[in-house]
Amino acid sequence: MTSELVSCTVDDGIAVVTLNDPPMNLTTRELTRQLHGVVSRLAADDEVRVVVVTGAGDTAFNAGSDIKEFPALIDAGDVVERKTAFENETFGLLAALDKPTIAALNGLAYGGGLELAVCCDVIVADAGVTVSLPEVKLGVIPSSGGPVRVARRIGPARTKGMMFFGDPVSVETASEWGLVNRVVARGEALSTAREMARRLTRLPATALGLCKQAVEYAADHDEQESIRALLALSERAFATEDAREGVRAFLAKDTPRFTHDRARSEE
C-alpha cells in the first residue's frame, strides 16, 4: 500500500505507516484523506498485528497543519466541516484500532503532529526532539483530539500549560511527564519501534486487544463500571486457546506457542 503522501509497508505482521512529505510532513487535507484510507485498510487486515507510525526524513514526525490551507477555509467559515471533522475521524480510526500502535518520533511533533502521535498506544522518540501544542499563537486551539488525549496522559494542568503558552517541550521532559514512553538515541526511534513491534507480534493478539480495551474503558467510566467491564474482558481472555496455552507452557516451563505461532508453523 503506497500513495504520494502516505506510504505503508507490511512485513511479518508489522505495518509501518510513513507520513511521506518531508521535511515537515504537514497535515494537509489530502494527506489526511490518504491516511484515512491506509488506516481503514489496516483495521480490516487480520494479518497486521502491530502498527508503527513515523515521518519521512529526520526533521519532523509531523509539524502540524499546513497553514496555507487556512485562509480559504476561514473565509468560507467551514474549517470544521472541510478539515477538522474529517481529521478527527481519521485520527479516531487510528486510536480505535484493536491492535497495538506505536508512534516513532523521528523529529518534532507540533500541533496536529502531536495530536496524531497521542492516538498511538506507545510513543518512542529520538533524543533532542521537541513536541508542542502551539495553536494559540495562531488564535486557534488544538482541534484534533489533543486537549482530550494529551490530558489523559499528563493531566489537565500540564496540558493547559502546553496549550496556553505553546512552547516546545523536550521529549526528555515529556517522558518525565508520561507523555512519551521512551527516549532513544538520535536516529533510533523507528528501529526501536520496530523491535518493540516484533516483541508484541509474539504475544497473543486477543489478550493485547483486551488490555487496550480495559485501559481505554477506564478513561471514560468510573471505577466500579470499569471493574465490571474488566471482569467481562477477563472472561473473554480466559476462554481463548491462547490462555490455555499460556498456562500450559508456564507450568511445563516451556515456550508458549500462541495461536499465530501455531498457524504460521502449519502454513
C-alpha positions as CSV (number, residue, x, y, z in Angstrom):
1,M,0.0,0.0,0.0
2,T,1.6,3.2,-1.1
3,S,0.5,6.7,-2.0
4,E,2.0,10.0,-2.7
5,L,1.8,11.5,0.8
6,V,1.4,8.3,3.0
7,S,3.2,5.1,2.5
8,C,2.7,1.8,4.2
9,T,4.7,-1.4,4.2
10,V,3.7,-4.6,5.9
11,D,6.3,-7.2,6.9
12,D,5.8,-10.2,9.2
13,G,2.7,-8.7,10.9
14,I,4.1,-5.2,11.4
15,A,2.7,-2.3,9.4
16,V,4.9,0.8,9.1
17,V,2.9,3.9,8.1
18,T,5.1,6.8,7.0
19,L,3.9,10.3,6.6
20,N,5.8,11.0,3.3
21,D,6.1,14.7,2.7
22,P,9.4,15.8,4.2
23,P,10.9,17.8,5.6
24,M,7.8,18.7,7.7
25,N,5.3,16.0,6.8
26,L,2.5,18.6,7.2
27,T,-1.1,17.6,7.7
28,T,-2.9,18.7,4.6
29,R,-6.5,17.7,3.7
30,E,-5.1,15.4,1.1
31,L,-2.6,13.7,3.5
32,T,-5.5,13.2,5.9
33,R,-7.6,11.6,3.2
34,Q,-4.8,9.2,2.3
35,L,-4.1,8.4,5.9
36,H,-7.8,7.6,6.4
37,G,-7.6,5.1,3.6
38,V,-4.4,3.4,4.9
39,V,-5.7,3.1,8.5
40,S,-9.0,1.8,7.3
41,R,-7.3,-1.0,5.3
42,L,-5.1,-1.9,8.2
43,A,-8.1,-2.1,10.6
44,A,-9.6,-4.8,8.3
45,D,-6.3,-6.7,7.8
46,D,-6.1,-9.5,10.4
47,E,-2.5,-10.3,9.2
48,V,-1.4,-7.0,10.6
49,R,-0.6,-7.4,14.3
50,V,1.1,-4.1,15.2
51,V,1.1,-0.6,13.5
52,V,4.0,1.8,13.7
53,V,3.5,5.4,12.5
54,T,6.5,7.6,11.7
55,G,7.6,10.5,9.4
56,A,9.9,10.6,6.4
57,G,13.2,12.3,6.9
58,D,14.8,13.4,10.1
59,T,13.4,16.8,10.7
60,A,9.8,16.2,11.7
61,F,7.4,13.4,12.6
62,N,4.7,15.9,11.7
63,A,4.8,19.6,12.1
64,G,1.0,20.0,12.2
65,S,-1.4,21.6,9.7
66,D,-0.3,23.3,6.5
67,I,-1.3,26.8,7.5
68,K,-1.5,27.8,3.8
69,E,-4.8,25.9,3.7
70,F,-6.4,28.1,6.5
71,P,-7.2,31.4,4.8
72,A,-9.7,30.0,2.3
73,L,-11.3,27.8,5.0
74,I,-11.6,30.7,7.4
75,D,-13.0,33.0,4.8
76,A,-15.6,30.4,3.9
77,G,-16.4,29.7,7.6
78,D,-16.2,25.9,7.1
79,V,-12.9,24.9,8.8
80,V,-14.6,22.2,10.9
81,E,-16.7,20.9,8.0
82,R,-13.9,20.7,5.4
83,K,-10.9,20.0,7.6
84,T,-11.0,19.2,11.4
85,A,-14.1,17.0,11.4
86,F,-12.5,14.5,9.0
87,E,-9.2,14.9,10.7
88,N,-10.8,13.8,14.0
89,E,-12.5,10.9,12.2
90,T,-9.2,9.8,10.7
91,F,-7.2,10.2,14.0
92,G,-10.0,8.4,15.8
93,L,-9.7,5.4,13.4
94,L,-6.0,5.1,14.5
95,A,-6.9,5.5,18.1
96,A,-9.6,2.8,17.9
97,L,-7.5,0.1,16.2
98,D,-7.9,-3.1,18.1
99,K,-4.2,-3.8,17.8
100,P,-1.1,-2.1,19.4
101,T,0.1,1.1,17.8
102,I,3.5,2.8,18.2
103,A,4.4,6.3,17.2
104,A,8.1,6.7,16.3
105,L,9.0,10.4,16.6
106,N,12.0,10.8,14.2
107,G,11.6,14.6,14.6
108,L,9.5,17.3,16.0
109,A,5.7,16.7,16.6
110,Y,3.9,20.0,16.7
111,G,0.1,20.7,16.8
112,G,-1.7,18.1,14.8
113,G,1.5,16.1,14.7
114,L,1.4,15.6,18.5
115,E,-2.3,15.0,18.3
116,L,-1.7,12.2,15.8
117,A,1.1,10.7,17.9
118,V,-1.0,10.5,21.1
119,C,-3.5,8.4,19.1
120,C,-0.9,5.7,19.4
121,D,-0.6,3.4,22.4
122,V,3.1,3.9,22.8
123,I,5.4,6.8,21.8
124,V,9.1,6.4,21.1
125,A,11.1,9.5,20.4
126,D,14.6,10.4,19.3
127,A,16.6,12.3,21.9
128,G,16.5,16.0,21.3
129,V,13.1,16.0,19.6
130,T,10.5,18.5,20.8
131,V,6.7,18.4,21.0
132,S,4.2,21.2,21.3
133,L,0.6,22.4,21.0
134,P,1.3,25.9,19.6
135,E,-2.2,26.6,18.1
136,V,-2.9,29.5,20.4
137,K,-0.2,31.5,18.7
138,L,-2.5,31.5,15.6
139,G,-5.5,32.4,17.6
140,V,-7.0,28.9,17.5
141,I,-6.9,25.8,19.6
142,P,-5.8,22.2,19.1
143,S,-8.8,20.7,17.4
144,S,-7.9,17.1,16.5
145,G,-8.2,15.4,19.9
146,G,-5.1,17.0,21.6
147,P,-6.9,18.6,24.6
148,V,-8.5,15.2,25.3
149,R,-5.8,12.7,24.6
150,V,-2.8,14.7,25.8
151,A,-4.7,15.5,29.1
152,R,-5.4,11.8,29.6
153,R,-1.6,11.2,29.5
154,I,-0.3,14.1,31.5
155,G,-3.3,15.7,33.3
156,P,-5.1,19.0,32.8
157,A,-2.5,21.3,34.4
158,R,0.4,20.3,32.2
159,T,-1.9,20.2,29.1
160,K,-3.2,23.7,29.8
161,G,0.4,24.9,30.2
162,M,1.3,23.4,26.8
163,M,-1.8,24.9,25.2
164,F,-1.7,28.3,26.8
165,F,2.0,29.1,26.1
166,G,2.5,26.9,23.0
167,D,6.2,26.4,23.8
168,P,8.2,23.4,22.6
169,V,8.8,20.7,25.3
170,S,11.7,18.4,25.0
171,V,10.9,14.7,24.7
172,E,13.1,14.1,27.8
173,T,10.7,16.3,29.8
174,A,7.7,14.8,28.1
175,S,8.9,11.4,29.1
176,E,9.1,12.5,32.7
177,W,5.5,13.7,32.4
178,G,4.3,10.4,30.9
179,L,3.5,11.8,27.5
180,V,6.4,9.9,25.8
181,N,7.1,6.3,26.7
182,R,10.7,6.0,25.7
183,V,13.5,8.3,24.5
184,V,16.3,6.7,22.5
185,A,19.5,7.9,20.8
186,R,19.1,10.2,17.8
187,G,18.0,8.3,14.7
188,E,16.9,5.1,16.6
189,A,13.2,5.8,17.2
190,L,12.0,3.8,14.2
191,S,14.3,0.9,14.7
192,T,13.4,0.8,18.4
193,A,9.7,0.9,17.5
194,R,10.1,-2.0,15.1
195,E,11.8,-4.1,17.7
196,M,9.0,-3.3,20.2
197,A,6.5,-4.3,17.5
198,R,8.4,-7.6,16.9
199,R,8.1,-8.4,20.6
200,L,4.3,-7.7,20.5
201,T,3.8,-9.9,17.5
202,R,5.0,-12.8,19.6
203,L,2.2,-12.2,22.2
204,P,-1.5,-13.3,21.8
205,A,-3.4,-10.7,19.8
206,T,-6.7,-11.2,21.6
207,A,-5.1,-10.5,25.0
208,L,-3.3,-7.4,23.7
209,G,-6.5,-6.1,22.3
210,L,-8.4,-6.7,25.5
211,C,-5.6,-5.0,27.5
212,K,-6.1,-1.9,25.3
213,Q,-9.9,-2.0,25.8
214,A,-9.6,-2.3,29.5
215,V,-7.4,0.8,29.8
216,E,-9.5,2.9,27.4
217,Y,-12.8,2.0,29.0
218,A,-11.4,3.2,32.4
219,A,-10.6,6.6,30.9
220,D,-14.3,7.3,30.4
221,H,-16.0,5.5,33.2
222,D,-15.9,5.4,37.0
223,E,-14.0,2.8,38.9
224,Q,-16.9,0.3,39.6
225,E,-18.1,0.4,36.0
226,S,-14.5,-0.1,34.8
227,I,-14.0,-3.1,37.1
228,R,-17.3,-4.7,35.9
229,A,-16.1,-4.2,32.3
230,L,-12.7,-5.6,33.2
231,L,-14.3,-8.8,34.5
232,A,-16.2,-9.3,31.3
233,L,-13.0,-8.7,29.3
234,S,-11.1,-11.1,31.6
235,E,-13.8,-13.8,31.0
236,R,-13.2,-13.4,27.2
237,A,-9.4,-13.8,27.7
238,F,-9.7,-16.9,29.8
239,A,-11.9,-18.5,27.2
240,T,-9.3,-18.4,24.5
241,E,-6.9,-21.2,23.4
242,D,-4.1,-18.8,24.0
243,A,-4.9,-18.7,27.7
244,R,-4.8,-22.5,27.9
245,E,-1.5,-22.5,26.0
246,G,0.0,-19.8,28.2
247,V,-0.9,-21.6,31.4
248,R,0.3,-24.9,30.0
249,A,3.6,-23.5,28.9
250,F,4.2,-21.8,32.3
251,L,3.5,-24.9,34.3
252,A,5.6,-27.0,31.9
253,K,8.4,-24.4,31.9
254,D,8.0,-24.4,28.1
255,T,7.9,-21.6,25.5
256,P,4.2,-20.9,24.6
257,R,3.1,-21.3,21.1
258,F,0.2,-18.9,20.8
259,T,-2.4,-19.1,18.0
260,H,-0.5,-17.1,15.5
261,D,2.7,-19.1,16.0
262,R,0.8,-22.4,15.5
263,A,-0.9,-21.1,12.4
264,R,2.5,-19.9,11.0
265,S,4.1,-23.3,11.6
266,E,1.2,-25.1,9.9
267,E,1.4,-23.0,6.7
